[in-house]
Amino acid sequence: NLYFYLILPYFINRIRGNRYGCGCHLTQYNLRKNIFMKWFEFLCEYLFLQGASLIIVPSEAARRQFEVFHLGKKNQFIISPAPNITGRGKLRFRKNVKTLIFVGHIEWRKGLDVLLRAMAAIRDMNLNLMIAGQYDRNSGYFKVIQKIIKETRLGKKISFHGRLNPQQLYHLYERADVFVFPSRHETYGMVLVEAMSFGLPIVASAIPTTTDIVENNI
């Protein structure tokens, strides 16, 4: 819906010759199922980004994504530096892995359903999962998650902690054995850097963002 509010100021800026910058964190059109909204949002993103003098992106992976689909050589890119996140120790090797942690909004893009089905497939490890992140109990995706948990009988092994302040989240990181990042699409993985800072081994989906941050077997 944000695009409808941006159309008027976009054309005013173009008519008056004003220059503007765009902070680009995620494309939305490729997540839409409705074909009309997919093409409409693609067109809006294309117009906004083509008219921008400066593009600010959170990672090299994001720069490649926006450059390929939207932009030419006339646009100037700035890759914003990652924040300085201080961890509490070096990598801790675990002999017995029991507790996984997932951090992120509970939505389709984050891939929690993939993680739950994976847990159901490796029951012999007796894993527990802590989920930290905002969620809406009435959303369609959360109902899908609840259905998966019921079907796979993982209820006693899953704990939802909701949205946490930094101190509360730090305590969960310290209790975990492995950090899991099953996201389907990202332009930067802040939580990957956080997990690394707490010395957690990482299991992540092989999308461009994660391969820029996480090196396999390292």
C-alpha positions as CSV (number, residue, x, y, z in Angstrom):
1,N,0.0,0.0,0.0
2,L,2.9,2.3,0.5
3,Y,3.4,2.7,-3.2
4,F,0.1,4.5,-3.6
5,Y,1.3,7.2,-1.1
6,L,4.6,7.5,-2.9
7,I,3.3,8.0,-6.5
8,L,2.3,11.7,-6.1
9,P,5.5,12.9,-4.4
10,Y,7.5,10.9,-6.9
11,F,6.0,12.7,-9.9
12,I,6.2,16.1,-8.1
13,N,9.9,15.5,-7.6
14,R,10.4,14.5,-11.2
15,I,8.5,17.5,-12.6
16,R,10.4,20.0,-10.3
17,G,13.7,18.4,-11.0
18,N,14.5,17.5,-7.4
19,R,17.0,14.9,-6.6
20,Y,16.4,12.2,-4.0
21,G,18.0,9.0,-2.6
22,C,16.4,5.6,-1.9
23,G,17.2,3.3,0.9
24,C,16.6,-0.2,-0.5
25,H,16.3,-3.1,1.9
26,L,13.9,-5.6,0.1
27,T,11.9,-5.9,-3.1
28,Q,8.3,-6.7,-2.4
29,Y,6.9,-7.5,-5.9
30,N,8.7,-10.9,-6.1
31,L,6.9,-12.0,-2.9
32,R,3.4,-11.3,-4.2
33,K,1.1,-14.1,-5.3
34,N,-1.5,-11.8,-7.0
35,I,-0.1,-11.3,-10.5
36,F,-1.6,-7.8,-10.8
37,M,0.0,-6.6,-7.6
38,K,3.3,-8.2,-8.6
39,W,3.5,-6.2,-11.9
40,F,2.2,-3.0,-10.3
41,E,4.7,-3.1,-7.5
42,F,7.5,-4.0,-10.0
43,L,6.6,-0.9,-12.1
44,C,6.5,1.3,-9.0
45,E,9.9,0.1,-7.8
46,Y,11.4,0.5,-11.2
47,L,10.1,4.1,-11.5
48,F,11.3,5.1,-8.0
49,L,14.7,3.6,-8.4
50,Q,15.3,4.8,-11.9
51,G,14.6,8.4,-10.7
52,A,16.9,8.2,-7.7
53,S,20.3,9.8,-7.7
54,L,21.5,7.7,-4.8
55,I,20.8,4.1,-3.9
56,I,21.7,3.0,-0.3
57,V,21.7,-0.8,0.2
58,P,22.6,-2.9,3.2
59,S,24.8,-5.4,1.5
60,E,26.7,-6.4,-1.7
61,A,24.1,-9.0,-2.4
62,A,21.4,-6.3,-2.3
63,R,23.4,-4.1,-4.7
64,R,23.6,-7.0,-7.2
65,Q,19.9,-7.6,-6.9
66,F,18.8,-4.1,-7.4
67,E,21.4,-3.4,-10.1
68,V,20.3,-6.4,-12.2
69,F,16.6,-5.8,-12.1
70,H,16.3,-2.1,-12.0
71,L,19.3,0.1,-12.5
72,G,21.8,1.4,-14.9
73,K,25.3,2.9,-14.5
74,K,23.8,6.4,-13.8
75,N,22.8,5.4,-10.3
76,Q,25.3,5.9,-7.5
77,F,25.4,3.1,-4.9
78,I,26.4,3.2,-1.2
79,I,26.6,0.0,0.8
80,S,25.9,0.9,4.4
81,P,28.4,-0.6,6.8
82,A,27.2,-3.4,9.1
83,P,26.7,-2.2,12.7
84,N,29.3,-3.0,15.3
85,I,27.8,-5.9,17.3
86,T,29.7,-7.0,20.4
87,G,29.5,-10.7,21.3
88,R,30.3,-12.4,24.6
89,G,32.8,-15.0,23.5
90,K,34.5,-16.9,20.8
91,L,33.0,-19.9,19.0
92,R,31.9,-22.6,21.4
93,F,32.0,-26.1,20.2
94,R,29.1,-28.3,21.2
95,K,29.4,-32.0,21.7
96,N,25.6,-32.5,22.3
97,V,23.4,-30.2,20.2
98,K,19.9,-29.9,21.8
99,T,18.7,-26.3,21.4
100,L,18.1,-24.4,18.2
101,I,17.3,-20.7,18.0
102,F,15.3,-18.9,15.2
103,V,15.2,-15.1,15.3
104,G,12.9,-13.1,13.0
105,H,9.3,-12.1,12.2
106,I,7.1,-15.1,11.7
107,E,6.2,-14.6,8.0
108,W,6.5,-16.8,4.9
109,R,9.7,-15.1,3.7
110,K,11.6,-16.1,6.9
111,G,11.0,-19.8,6.2
112,L,10.1,-21.0,9.7
113,D,7.9,-23.7,8.1
114,V,11.0,-25.2,6.4
115,L,12.8,-25.4,9.7
116,L,9.9,-27.1,11.5
117,R,9.6,-29.7,8.8
118,A,13.3,-30.3,8.9
119,M,13.1,-30.8,12.7
120,A,10.3,-33.4,12.2
121,A,12.6,-35.3,9.8
122,I,15.5,-35.6,12.3
123,R,13.7,-36.6,15.5
124,D,16.6,-38.9,16.5
125,M,18.5,-35.8,17.6
126,N,15.8,-34.7,20.2
127,L,16.0,-31.0,19.3
128,N,14.2,-28.1,20.9
129,L,13.5,-24.8,19.2
130,M,13.4,-21.3,20.7
131,I,11.6,-18.8,18.4
132,A,12.2,-15.1,19.0
133,G,10.3,-12.6,16.9
134,Q,7.1,-10.7,16.4
135,Y,4.0,-12.7,15.2
136,D,0.3,-12.2,14.6
137,R,-1.8,-15.1,15.9
138,N,-4.5,-14.3,13.4
139,S,-2.3,-14.2,10.3
140,G,-2.7,-17.0,7.7
141,Y,1.0,-17.9,7.9
142,F,0.9,-18.3,11.7
143,K,-2.0,-20.6,11.4
144,V,0.0,-22.7,8.9
145,I,2.8,-22.8,11.4
146,Q,0.4,-24.0,14.1
147,K,-0.9,-26.7,11.7
148,I,2.6,-28.0,11.0
149,I,3.4,-28.1,14.7
150,K,0.3,-30.1,15.4
151,E,0.8,-32.5,12.4
152,T,4.4,-33.2,13.3
153,R,3.7,-33.4,17.1
154,L,6.5,-30.9,17.9
155,G,4.4,-28.9,20.3
156,K,6.5,-29.7,23.4
157,K,9.7,-28.9,21.7
158,I,8.8,-25.4,20.4
159,S,8.7,-22.2,22.5
160,F,7.5,-18.9,21.2
161,H,9.1,-15.9,23.0
162,G,7.6,-13.1,20.9
163,R,9.4,-9.8,20.4
164,L,12.2,-9.3,22.9
165,N,14.4,-6.4,24.0
166,P,18.1,-6.8,23.4
167,Q,18.9,-8.1,26.9
168,Q,16.3,-10.8,26.7
169,L,17.4,-11.8,23.2
170,Y,21.1,-12.1,24.4
171,H,20.0,-14.6,27.1
172,L,18.3,-16.7,24.4
173,Y,21.5,-16.6,22.2
174,E,23.5,-17.8,25.2
175,R,21.2,-20.7,25.9
176,A,21.2,-21.9,22.2
177,D,23.5,-24.5,20.7
178,V,22.9,-23.7,17.0
179,F,21.4,-20.7,15.1
180,V,19.2,-21.5,12.2
181,F,18.4,-19.1,9.4
182,P,16.0,-20.7,6.9
183,S,15.0,-17.5,5.1
184,R,13.8,-17.6,1.5
185,H,14.8,-14.0,0.6
186,E,16.9,-11.3,2.3
187,T,19.0,-8.4,1.4
188,Y,21.0,-8.5,4.7
189,G,21.1,-11.0,7.6
190,M,21.6,-8.9,10.7
191,V,20.7,-11.9,12.9
192,L,23.5,-13.9,11.3
193,V,26.0,-11.3,12.5
194,E,24.4,-11.3,16.0
195,A,24.6,-15.1,16.2
196,M,28.3,-15.1,15.1
197,S,29.0,-12.6,17.8
198,F,27.8,-15.0,20.4
199,G,29.9,-17.8,19.0
200,L,27.0,-19.8,17.6
201,P,27.4,-22.3,14.8
202,I,25.1,-21.4,11.9
203,V,22.8,-23.4,9.6
204,A,21.5,-21.1,6.9
205,S,19.7,-21.3,3.5
206,A,22.0,-20.8,0.6
207,I,20.7,-17.5,-0.6
208,P,23.0,-14.7,-1.9
209,T,22.9,-12.8,1.4
210,T,24.0,-15.7,3.5
211,T,26.7,-16.7,1.2
212,D,28.2,-13.2,1.5
213,I,28.2,-13.4,5.3
214,V,28.6,-17.1,6.1
215,E,31.4,-19.3,4.6
216,N,30.5,-22.9,4.3
217,N,32.4,-25.2,6.8
218,I,34.2,-22.2,8.3
